[in-house]
């Protein structure tokens, strides 16, 4: 999903009332991180991942085993 000057690509449902664009983007970022985290093996302590917003609007969200 990408936010463009014409809206979301691909189209998505409207965000909940009272949510800003930033609120929705943050919710999507955390949801993706929760979805990806179980896919990273906990035994691979040398593999460190993070989910980031392409524009850097939010701090990286770490996923998988942490040092």
mmCIF file of the N, C-alpha and C atoms, coordinates in Angstrom:
data_MODEL
# 
_entry.id   MODEL 
# 
loop_
_atom_site.group_PDB 
_atom_site.id 
_atom_site.type_symbol 
_atom_site.label_atom_id 
_atom_site.label_alt_id 
_atom_site.label_comp_id 
_atom_site.label_asym_id 
_atom_site.label_entity_id 
_atom_site.label_seq_id 
_atom_site.pdbx_PDB_ins_code 
_atom_site.Cartn_x 
_atom_site.Cartn_y 
_atom_site.Cartn_z 
_atom_site.occupancy 
_atom_site.B_iso_or_equiv 
_atom_site.pdbx_formal_charge 
_atom_site.auth_seq_id 
_atom_site.auth_comp_id 
_atom_site.auth_asym_id 
_atom_site.auth_atom_id 
_atom_site.pdbx_PDB_model_num 
ATOM 1   N N  . UNK A 1 1  ? 0.828   -1.152  0.000  1.00 0.00 ? 1  UNK A N  1 
ATOM 2   C CA . UNK A 1 1  ? 0.000   0.000   0.000  1.00 0.00 ? 1  UNK A CA 1 
ATOM 3   C C  . UNK A 1 1  ? 0.889   1.237   0.000  1.00 0.00 ? 1  UNK A C  1 
ATOM 4   N N  . UNK A 1 2  ? 0.527   2.193   -0.776 1.00 0.00 ? 2  UNK A N  1 
ATOM 5   C CA . UNK A 1 2  ? 1.296   3.431   -0.849 1.00 0.00 ? 2  UNK A CA 1 
ATOM 6   C C  . UNK A 1 2  ? 0.342   4.616   -0.841 1.00 0.00 ? 2  UNK A C  1 
ATOM 7   N N  . UNK A 1 3  ? 0.659   5.639   -0.073 1.00 0.00 ? 3  UNK A N  1 
ATOM 8   C CA . UNK A 1 3  ? -0.121  6.868   -0.068 1.00 0.00 ? 3  UNK A CA 1 
ATOM 9   C C  . UNK A 1 3  ? 0.436   7.767   -1.163 1.00 0.00 ? 3  UNK A C  1 
ATOM 10  N N  . UNK A 1 4  ? -0.398  8.127   -2.130 1.00 0.00 ? 4  UNK A N  1 
ATOM 11  C CA . UNK A 1 4  ? 0.029   8.988   -3.225 1.00 0.00 ? 4  UNK A CA 1 
ATOM 12  C C  . UNK A 1 4  ? -0.745  10.289  -3.149 1.00 0.00 ? 4  UNK A C  1 
ATOM 13  N N  . UNK A 1 5  ? -0.454  11.213  -4.035 1.00 0.00 ? 5  UNK A N  1 
ATOM 14  C CA . UNK A 1 5  ? -1.192  12.486  -4.015 1.00 0.00 ? 5  UNK A CA 1 
ATOM 15  C C  . UNK A 1 5  ? -2.663  12.298  -4.374 1.00 0.00 ? 5  UNK A C  1 
ATOM 16  N N  . UNK A 1 6  ? -3.014  11.147  -4.962 1.00 0.00 ? 6  UNK A N  1 
ATOM 17  C CA . UNK A 1 6  ? -4.403  10.851  -5.310 1.00 0.00 ? 6  UNK A CA 1 
ATOM 18  C C  . UNK A 1 6  ? -5.086  9.920   -4.316 1.00 0.00 ? 6  UNK A C  1 
ATOM 19  N N  . UNK A 1 7  ? -4.389  9.512   -3.252 1.00 0.00 ? 7  UNK A N  1 
ATOM 20  C CA . UNK A 1 7  ? -4.956  8.591   -2.268 1.00 0.00 ? 7  UNK A CA 1 
ATOM 21  C C  . UNK A 1 7  ? -4.154  7.305   -2.208 1.00 0.00 ? 7  UNK A C  1 
ATOM 22  N N  . UNK A 1 8  ? -4.732  6.275   -1.588 1.00 0.00 ? 8  UNK A N  1 
ATOM 23  C CA . UNK A 1 8  ? -4.051  5.000   -1.418 1.00 0.00 ? 8  UNK A CA 1 
ATOM 24  C C  . UNK A 1 8  ? -4.005  4.221   -2.714 1.00 0.00 ? 8  UNK A C  1 
ATOM 25  N N  . UNK A 1 9  ? -2.905  3.563   -2.958 1.00 0.00 ? 9  UNK A N  1 
ATOM 26  C CA . UNK A 1 9  ? -2.743  2.646   -4.084 1.00 0.00 ? 9  UNK A CA 1 
ATOM 27  C C  . UNK A 1 9  ? -2.370  1.295   -3.525 1.00 0.00 ? 9  UNK A C  1 
ATOM 28  N N  . UNK A 1 10 ? -3.126  0.254   -3.686 1.00 0.00 ? 10 UNK A N  1 
ATOM 29  C CA . UNK A 1 10 ? -4.472  0.207   -4.240 1.00 0.00 ? 10 UNK A CA 1 
ATOM 30  C C  . UNK A 1 10 ? -5.479  0.822   -3.273 1.00 0.00 ? 10 UNK A C  1 
ATOM 31  N N  . UNK A 1 11 ? -6.701  1.034   -3.747 1.00 0.00 ? 11 UNK A N  1 
ATOM 32  C CA . UNK A 1 11 ? -7.748  1.628   -2.918 1.00 0.00 ? 11 UNK A CA 1 
ATOM 33  C C  . UNK A 1 11 ? -7.960  0.822   -1.643 1.00 0.00 ? 11 UNK A C  1 
ATOM 34  N N  . UNK A 1 12 ? -8.209  1.526   -0.554 1.00 0.00 ? 12 UNK A N  1 
ATOM 35  C CA . UNK A 1 12 ? -8.533  0.890   0.726  1.00 0.00 ? 12 UNK A CA 1 
ATOM 36  C C  . UNK A 1 12 ? -9.783  1.553   1.279  1.00 0.00 ? 12 UNK A C  1 
ATOM 37  N N  . UNK A 1 13 ? -10.382 0.901   2.262  1.00 0.00 ? 13 UNK A N  1 
ATOM 38  C CA . UNK A 1 13 ? -11.556 1.485   2.902  1.00 0.00 ? 13 UNK A CA 1 
ATOM 39  C C  . UNK A 1 13 ? -11.156 2.757   3.630  1.00 0.00 ? 13 UNK A C  1 
ATOM 40  N N  . UNK A 1 14 ? -12.130 3.663   3.836  1.00 0.00 ? 14 UNK A N  1 
ATOM 41  C CA . UNK A 1 14 ? -11.807 4.894   4.569  1.00 0.00 ? 14 UNK A CA 1 
ATOM 42  C C  . UNK A 1 14 ? -11.329 4.576   5.981  1.00 0.00 ? 14 UNK A C  1 
ATOM 43  N N  . UNK A 1 15 ? -10.479 5.431   6.520  1.00 0.00 ? 15 UNK A N  1 
ATOM 44  C CA . UNK A 1 15 ? -10.003 5.234   7.883  1.00 0.00 ? 15 UNK A CA 1 
ATOM 45  C C  . UNK A 1 15 ? -11.137 5.555   8.867  1.00 0.00 ? 15 UNK A C  1 
ATOM 46  N N  . UNK A 1 16 ? -11.042 5.018   10.082 1.00 0.00 ? 16 UNK A N  1 
ATOM 47  C CA . UNK A 1 16 ? -12.083 5.291   11.083 1.00 0.00 ? 16 UNK A CA 1 
ATOM 48  C C  . UNK A 1 16 ? -12.194 6.786   11.378 1.00 0.00 ? 16 UNK A C  1 
ATOM 49  N N  . UNK A 1 17 ? -13.386 7.211   11.706 1.00 0.00 ? 17 UNK A N  1 
ATOM 50  C CA . UNK A 1 17 ? -13.593 8.635   12.035 1.00 0.00 ? 17 UNK A CA 1 
ATOM 51  C C  . UNK A 1 17 ? -12.689 9.047   13.185 1.00 0.00 ? 17 UNK A C  1 
ATOM 52  N N  . UNK A 1 18 ? -12.133 10.218  13.076 1.00 0.00 ? 18 UNK A N  1 
ATOM 53  C CA . UNK A 1 18 ? -11.262 10.735  14.113 1.00 0.00 ? 18 UNK A CA 1 
ATOM 54  C C  . UNK A 1 18 ? -9.802  10.337  13.951 1.00 0.00 ? 18 UNK A C  1 
ATOM 55  N N  . UNK A 1 19 ? -9.515  9.426   13.027 1.00 0.00 ? 19 UNK A N  1 
ATOM 56  C CA . UNK A 1 19 ? -8.130  9.014   12.794 1.00 0.00 ? 19 UNK A CA 1 
ATOM 57  C C  . UNK A 1 19 ? -7.511  9.920   11.746 1.00 0.00 ? 19 UNK A C  1 
ATOM 58  N N  . UNK A 1 20 ? -6.301  10.349  12.001 1.00 0.00 ? 20 UNK A N  1 
ATOM 59  C CA . UNK A 1 20 ? -5.557  11.095  10.997 1.00 0.00 ? 20 UNK A CA 1 
ATOM 60  C C  . UNK A 1 20 ? -4.880  10.102  10.051 1.00 0.00 ? 20 UNK A C  1 
ATOM 61  N N  . UNK A 1 21 ? -4.316  10.625  8.988  1.00 0.00 ? 21 UNK A N  1 
ATOM 62  C CA . UNK A 1 21 ? -3.534  9.781   8.068  1.00 0.00 ? 21 UNK A CA 1 
ATOM 63  C C  . UNK A 1 21 ? -2.387  9.119   8.835  1.00 0.00 ? 21 UNK A C  1 
ATOM 64  N N  . UNK A 1 22 ? -1.752  9.868   9.725  1.00 0.00 ? 22 UNK A N  1 
ATOM 65  C CA . UNK A 1 22 ? -0.635  9.327   10.510 1.00 0.00 ? 22 UNK A CA 1 
ATOM 66  C C  . UNK A 1 22 ? -1.109  8.206   11.437 1.00 0.00 ? 22 UNK A C  1 
ATOM 67  N N  . UNK A 1 23 ? -2.298  8.357   12.045 1.00 0.00 ? 23 UNK A N  1 
ATOM 68  C CA . UNK A 1 23 ? -2.834  7.296   12.907 1.00 0.00 ? 23 UNK A CA 1 
ATOM 69  C C  . UNK A 1 23 ? -3.027  6.007   12.121 1.00 0.00 ? 23 UNK A C  1 
ATOM 70  N N  . UNK A 1 24 ? -3.591  6.131   10.936 1.00 0.00 ? 24 UNK A N  1 
ATOM 71  C CA . UNK A 1 24 ? -3.831  4.955   10.104 1.00 0.00 ? 24 UNK A CA 1 
ATOM 72  C C  . UNK A 1 24 ? -2.513  4.325   9.654  1.00 0.00 ? 24 UNK A C  1 
ATOM 73  N N  . UNK A 1 25 ? -1.555  5.153   9.232  1.00 0.00 ? 25 UNK A N  1 
ATOM 74  C CA . UNK A 1 25 ? -0.268  4.624   8.788  1.00 0.00 ? 25 UNK A CA 1 
ATOM 75  C C  . UNK A 1 25 ? 0.433   3.879   9.923  1.00 0.00 ? 25 UNK A C  1 
ATOM 76  N N  . UNK A 1 26 ? 0.368   4.431   11.132 1.00 0.00 ? 26 UNK A N  1 
ATOM 77  C CA . UNK A 1 26 ? 0.999   3.782   12.282 1.00 0.00 ? 26 UNK A CA 1 
ATOM 78  C C  . UNK A 1 26 ? 0.325   2.440   12.578 1.00 0.00 ? 26 UNK A C  1 
ATOM 79  N N  . UNK A 1 27 ? -1.006  2.392   12.504 1.00 0.00 ? 27 UNK A N  1 
ATOM 80  C CA . UNK A 1 27 ? -1.734  1.142   12.740 1.00 0.00 ? 27 UNK A CA 1 
ATOM 81  C C  . UNK A 1 27 ? -1.346  0.086   11.705 1.00 0.00 ? 27 UNK A C  1 
ATOM 82  N N  . UNK A 1 28 ? -1.211  0.493   10.452 1.00 0.00 ? 28 UNK A N  1 
ATOM 83  C CA . UNK A 1 28 ? -0.807  -0.444  9.396  1.00 0.00 ? 28 UNK A CA 1 
ATOM 84  C C  . UNK A 1 28 ? 0.616   -0.937  9.656  1.00 0.00 ? 28 UNK A C  1 
ATOM 85  N N  . UNK A 1 29 ? 1.511   -0.034  10.022 1.00 0.00 ? 29 UNK A N  1 
ATOM 86  C CA . UNK A 1 29 ? 2.904   -0.398  10.299 1.00 0.00 ? 29 UNK A CA 1 
ATOM 87  C C  . UNK A 1 29 ? 2.981   -1.442  11.408 1.00 0.00 ? 29 UNK A C  1 
ATOM 88  N N  . UNK A 1 30 ? 2.270   -1.218  12.515 1.00 0.00 ? 30 UNK A N  1 
ATOM 89  C CA . UNK A 1 30 ? 2.313   -2.163  13.630 1.00 0.00 ? 30 UNK A CA 1 
ATOM 90  C C  . UNK A 1 30 ? 1.646   -3.486  13.272 1.00 0.00 ? 30 UNK A C  1 
ATOM 91  N N  . UNK A 1 31 ? 0.585   -3.442  12.478 1.00 0.00 ? 31 UNK A N  1 
ATOM 92  C CA . UNK A 1 31 ? -0.079  -4.676  12.052 1.00 0.00 ? 31 UNK A CA 1 
ATOM 93  C C  . UNK A 1 31 ? 0.847   -5.513  11.179 1.00 0.00 ? 31 UNK A C  1 
ATOM 94  N N  . UNK A 1 32 ? 1.551   -4.871  10.265 1.00 0.00 ? 32 UNK A N  1 
ATOM 95  C CA . UNK A 1 32 ? 2.509   -5.584  9.412  1.00 0.00 ? 32 UNK A CA 1 
ATOM 96  C C  . UNK A 1 32 ? 3.622   -6.184  10.275 1.00 0.00 ? 32 UNK A C  1 
ATOM 97  N N  . UNK A 1 33 ? 4.102   -5.436  11.243 1.00 0.00 ? 33 UNK A N  1 
ATOM 98  C CA . UNK A 1 33 ? 5.165   -5.945  12.118 1.00 0.00 ? 33 UNK A CA 1 
ATOM 99  C C  . UNK A 1 33 ? 4.685   -7.173  12.895 1.00 0.00 ? 33 UNK A C  1 
ATOM 100 N N  . UNK A 1 34 ? 3.452   -7.140  13.397 1.00 0.00 ? 34 UNK A N  1 
ATOM 101 C CA . UNK A 1 34 ? 2.906   -8.288  14.122 1.00 0.00 ? 34 UNK A CA 1 
ATOM 102 C C  . UNK A 1 34 ? 2.766   -9.498  13.202 1.00 0.00 ? 34 UNK A C  1 
ATOM 103 N N  . UNK A 1 35 ? 2.409   -9.265  11.954 1.00 0.00 ? 35 UNK A N  1 
ATOM 104 C CA . UNK A 1 35 ? 2.217   -10.340 10.990 1.00 0.00 ? 35 UNK A CA 1 
ATOM 105 C C  . UNK A 1 35 ? 3.553   -10.978 10.603 1.00 0.00 ? 35 UNK A C  1 
ATOM 106 N N  . UNK A 1 36 ? 4.588   -10.166 10.454 1.00 0.00 ? 36 UNK A N  1 
ATOM 107 C CA . UNK A 1 36 ? 5.895   -10.650 10.019 1.00 0.00 ? 36 UNK A CA 1 
ATOM 108 C C  . UNK A 1 36 ? 6.681   -11.312 11.150 1.00 0.00 ? 36 UNK A C  1 
ATOM 109 N N  . UNK A 1 37 ? 6.566   -10.820 12.360 1.00 0.00 ? 37 UNK A N  1 
ATOM 110 C CA . UNK A 1 37 ? 7.385   -11.286 13.479 1.00 0.00 ? 37 UNK A CA 1 
ATOM 111 C C  . UNK A 1 37 ? 7.401   -12.805 13.645 1.00 0.00 ? 37 UNK A C  1 
ATOM 112 N N  . UNK A 1 38 ? 6.265   -13.512 13.577 1.00 0.00 ? 38 UNK A N  1 
ATOM 113 C CA . UNK A 1 38 ? 6.315   -14.975 13.768 1.00 0.00 ? 38 UNK A CA 1 
ATOM 114 C C  . UNK A 1 38 ? 7.050   -15.721 12.652 1.00 0.00 ? 38 UNK A C  1 
ATOM 115 N N  . UNK A 1 39 ? 7.289   -15.074 11.535 1.00 0.00 ? 39 UNK A N  1 
ATOM 116 C CA . UNK A 1 39 ? 7.970   -15.730 10.421 1.00 0.00 ? 39 UNK A CA 1 
ATOM 117 C C  . UNK A 1 39 ? 9.489   -15.753 10.582 1.00 0.00 ? 39 UNK A C  1 
ATOM 118 N N  . UNK A 1 40 ? 10.012  -14.968 11.513 1.00 0.00 ? 40 UNK A N  1 
ATOM 119 C CA . UNK A 1 40 ? 11.451  -14.905 11.728 1.00 0.00 ? 40 UNK A CA 1 
ATOM 120 C C  . UNK A 1 40 ? 11.812  -15.924 12.803 1.00 0.00 ? 40 UNK A C  1 
ATOM 121 N N  . UNK A 1 41 ? 12.645  -16.901 12.482 1.00 0.00 ? 41 UNK A N  1 
ATOM 122 C CA . UNK A 1 41 ? 12.984  -17.946 13.453 1.00 0.00 ? 41 UNK A CA 1 
ATOM 123 C C  . UNK A 1 41 ? 13.632  -17.362 14.707 1.00 0.00 ? 41 UNK A C  1 
ATOM 124 N N  . UNK A 1 42 ? 13.135  -17.776 15.865 1.00 0.00 ? 42 UNK A N  1 
ATOM 125 C CA . UNK A 1 42 ? 13.698  -17.270 17.123 1.00 0.00 ? 42 UNK A CA 1 
ATOM 126 C C  . UNK A 1 42 ? 15.085  -17.837 17.384 1.00 0.00 ? 42 UNK A C  1 
ATOM 127 N N  . UNK A 1 43 ? 15.448  -18.899 16.685 1.00 0.00 ? 43 UNK A N  1 
ATOM 128 C CA . UNK A 1 43 ? 16.777  -19.497 16.876 1.00 0.00 ? 43 UNK A CA 1 
ATOM 129 C C  . UNK A 1 43 ? 17.854  -18.775 16.080 1.00 0.00 ? 43 UNK A C  1 
ATOM 130 N N  . UNK A 1 44 ? 17.457  -17.910 15.166 1.00 0.00 ? 44 UNK A N  1 
ATOM 131 C CA . UNK A 1 44 ? 18.439  -17.188 14.342 1.00 0.00 ? 44 UNK A CA 1 
ATOM 132 C C  . UNK A 1 44 ? 18.723  -15.832 14.983 1.00 0.00 ? 44 UNK A C  1 
ATOM 133 N N  . UNK A 1 45 ? 19.570  -15.834 16.012 1.00 0.00 ? 45 UNK A N  1 
ATOM 134 C CA . UNK A 1 45 ? 19.831  -14.615 16.771 1.00 0.00 ? 45 UNK A CA 1 
ATOM 135 C C  . UNK A 1 45 ? 20.648  -13.589 15.989 1.00 0.00 ? 45 UNK A C  1 
ATOM 136 N N  . UNK A 1 46 ? 21.223  -13.983 14.863 1.00 0.00 ? 46 UNK A N  1 
ATOM 137 C CA . UNK A 1 46 ? 21.988  -13.037 14.045 1.00 0.00 ? 46 UNK A CA 1 
ATOM 138 C C  . UNK A 1 46 ? 21.114  -12.311 13.027 1.00 0.00 ? 46 UNK A C  1 
ATOM 139 N N  . UNK A 1 47 ? 19.842  -12.697 12.934 1.00 0.00 ? 47 UNK A N  1 
ATOM 140 C CA . UNK A 1 47 ? 18.931  -12.071 11.983 1.00 0.00 ? 47 UNK A CA 1 
ATOM 141 C C  . UNK A 1 47 ? 18.082  -11.050 12.723 1.00 0.00 ? 47 UNK A C  1 
ATOM 142 N N  . UNK A 1 48 ? 18.264  -9.785  12.386 1.00 0.00 ? 48 UNK A N  1 
ATOM 143 C CA . UNK A 1 48 ? 17.512  -8.712  13.023 1.00 0.00 ? 48 UNK A CA 1 
ATOM 144 C C  . UNK A 1 48 ? 16.740  -7.978  11.940 1.00 0.00 ? 48 UNK A C  1 
ATOM 145 N N  . UNK A 1 49 ? 15.445  -7.890  12.120 1.00 0.00 ? 49 UNK A N  1 
ATOM 146 C CA . UNK A 1 49 ? 14.614  -7.217  11.126 1.00 0.00 ? 49 UNK A CA 1 
ATOM 147 C C  . UNK A 1 49 ? 13.876  -6.044  11.733 1.00 0.00 ? 49 UNK A C  1 
ATOM 148 N N  . UNK A 1 50 ? 13.374  -5.206  10.858 1.00 0.00 ? 50 UNK A N  1 
ATOM 149 C CA . UNK A 1 50 ? 12.558  -4.085  11.299 1.00 0.00 ? 50 UNK A CA 1 
ATOM 150 C C  . UNK A 1 50 ? 11.604  -3.715  10.178 1.00 0.00 ? 50 UNK A C  1 
ATOM 151 N N  . UNK A 1 51 ? 10.466  -3.182  10.590 1.00 0.00 ? 51 UNK A N  1 
ATOM 152 C CA . UNK A 1 51 ? 9.481   -2.678  9.638  1.00 0.00 ? 51 UNK A CA 1 
ATOM 153 C C  . UNK A 1 51 ? 9.585   -1.159  9.695  1.00 0.00 ? 51 UNK A C  1 
ATOM 154 N N  . UNK A 1 52 ? 9.689   -0.541  8.529  1.00 0.00 ? 52 UNK A N  1 
ATOM 155 C CA . UNK A 1 52 ? 9.835   0.915   8.470  1.00 0.00 ? 52 UNK A CA 1 
ATOM 156 C C  . UNK A 1 52 ? 8.849   1.504   7.473  1.00 0.00 ? 52 UNK A C  1 
ATOM 157 N N  . UNK A 1 53 ? 8.534   2.772   7.672  1.00 0.00 ? 53 UNK A N  1 
ATOM 158 C CA . UNK A 1 53 ? 7.731   3.509   6.703  1.00 0.00 ? 53 UNK A CA 1 
ATOM 159 C C  . UNK A 1 53 ? 8.694   4.037   5.635  1.00 0.00 ? 53 UNK A C  1 
ATOM 160 N N  . UNK A 1 54 ? 8.317   3.946   4.360  1.00 0.00 ? 54 UNK A N  1 
ATOM 161 C CA . UNK A 1 54 ? 9.243   4.364   3.301  1.00 0.00 ? 54 UNK A CA 1 
ATOM 162 C C  . UNK A 1 54 ? 9.705   5.812   3.426  1.00 0.00 ? 54 UNK A C  1 
ATOM 163 N N  . UNK A 1 55 ? 8.853   6.661   3.976  1.00 0.00 ? 55 UNK A N  1 
ATOM 164 C CA . UNK A 1 55 ? 9.225   8.075   4.087  1.00 0.00 ? 55 UNK A CA 1 
ATOM 165 C C  . UNK A 1 55 ? 9.911   8.389   5.412  1.00 0.00 ? 55 UNK A C  1 
ATOM 166 N N  . UNK A 1 56 ? 10.086  7.369   6.261  1.00 0.00 ? 56 UNK A N  1 
ATOM 167 C CA . UNK A 1 56 ? 10.749  7.587   7.544  1.00 0.00 ? 56 UNK A CA 1 
ATOM 168 C C  . UNK A 1 56 ? 9.907   8.343   8.546  1.00 0.00 ? 56 UNK A C  1 
ATOM 169 N N  . UNK A 1 57 ? 8.589   8.383   8.323  1.00 0.00 ? 57 UNK A N  1 
ATOM 170 C CA . UNK A 1 57 ? 7.708   9.151   9.198  1.00 0.00 ? 57 UNK A CA 1 
ATOM 171 C C  . UNK A 1 57 ? 7.625   8.572   10.607 1.00 0.00 ? 57 UNK A C  1 
ATOM 172 N N  . UNK A 1 58 ? 7.922   7.278   10.747 1.00 0.00 ? 58 UNK A N  1 
ATOM 173 C CA . UNK A 1 58 ? 7.874   6.634   12.055 1.00 0.00 ? 58 UNK A CA 1 
ATOM 174 C C  . UNK A 1 58 ? 9.193   5.945   12.324 1.00 0.00 ? 58 UNK A C  1 
ATOM 175 N N  . UNK A 1 59 ? 9.493   5.773   13.603 1.00 0.00 ? 59 UNK A N  1 
ATOM 176 C CA . UNK A 1 59 ? 10.703  5.046   13.971 1.00 0.00 ? 59 UNK A CA 1 
ATOM 177 C C  . UNK A 1 59 ? 10.584  3.599   13.494 1.00 0.00 ? 59 UNK A C  1 
ATOM 178 N N  . UNK A 1 60 ? 11.688  2.961   13.126 1.00 0.00 ? 60 UNK A N  1 
ATOM 179 C CA . UNK A 1 60 ? 11.650  1.544   12.748 1.00 0.00 ? 60 UNK A CA 1 
ATOM 180 C C  . UNK A 1 60 ? 11.071  0.704   13.879 1.00 0.00 ? 60 UNK A C  1 
ATOM 181 N N  . UNK A 1 61 ? 10.281  -0.288  13.524 1.00 0.00 ? 61 UNK A N  1 
ATOM 182 C CA . UNK A 1 61 ? 9.672   -1.194  14.504 1.00 0.00 ? 61 UNK A CA 1 
ATOM 183 C C  . UNK A 1 61 ? 10.389  -2.534  14.403 1.00 0.00 ? 61 UNK A C  1 
ATOM 184 N N  . UNK A 1 62 ? 11.179  -2.915  15.437 1.00 0.00 ? 62 UNK A N  1 
ATOM 185 C CA . UNK A 1 62 ? 11.937  -4.162  15.359 1.00 0.00 ? 62 UNK A CA 1 
ATOM 186 C C  . UNK A 1 62 ? 11.026  -5.387  15.354 1.00 0.00 ? 62 UNK A C  1 
ATOM 187 N N  . UNK A 1 63 ? 11.427  -6.415  14.614 1.00 0.00 ? 63 UNK A N  1 
ATOM 188 C CA . UNK A 1 63 ? 10.731  -7.699  14.596 1.00 0.00 ? 63 UNK A CA 1 
ATOM 189 C C  . UNK A 1 63 ? 11.754  -8.818  14.730 1.00 0.00 ? 63 UNK A C  1 
ATOM 190 N N  . UNK A 1 64 ? 11.309  -9.943  15.238 1.00 0.00 ? 64 UNK A N  1 
ATOM 191 C CA . UNK A 1 64 ? 12.211  -11.080 15.398 1.00 0.00 ? 64 UNK A CA 1 
ATOM 192 C C  . UNK A 1 64 ? 13.031  -10.970 16.668 1.00 0.00 ? 64 UNK A C  1 
ATOM 193 N N  . UNK A 1 65 ? 14.000  -11.881 16.841 1.00 0.00 ? 65 UNK A N  1 
ATOM 194 C CA . UNK A 1 65 ? 14.820  -11.887 18.052 1.00 0.00 ? 65 UNK A CA 1 
ATOM 195 C C  . UNK A 1 65 ? 15.608  -10.590 18.189 1.00 0.00 ? 65 UNK A C  1 
ATOM 196 N N  . UNK A 1 66 ? 15.698  -10.120 19.397 1.00 0.00 ? 66 UNK A N  1 
ATOM 197 C CA . UNK A 1 66 ? 16.430  -8.874  19.657 1.00 0.00 ? 66 UNK A CA 1 
ATOM 198 C C  . UNK A 1 66 ? 17.703  -9.188  20.432 1.00 0.00 ? 66 UNK A C  1 
ATOM 199 N N  . UNK A 1 67 ? 18.764  -8.455  20.132 1.00 0.00 ? 67 UNK A N  1 
ATOM 200 C CA . UNK A 1 67 ? 20.047  -8.713  20.829 1.00 0.00 ? 67 UNK A CA 1 
ATOM 201 C C  . UNK A 1 67 ? 19.965  -8.383  22.307 1.00 0.00 ? 67 UNK A C  1 
# 
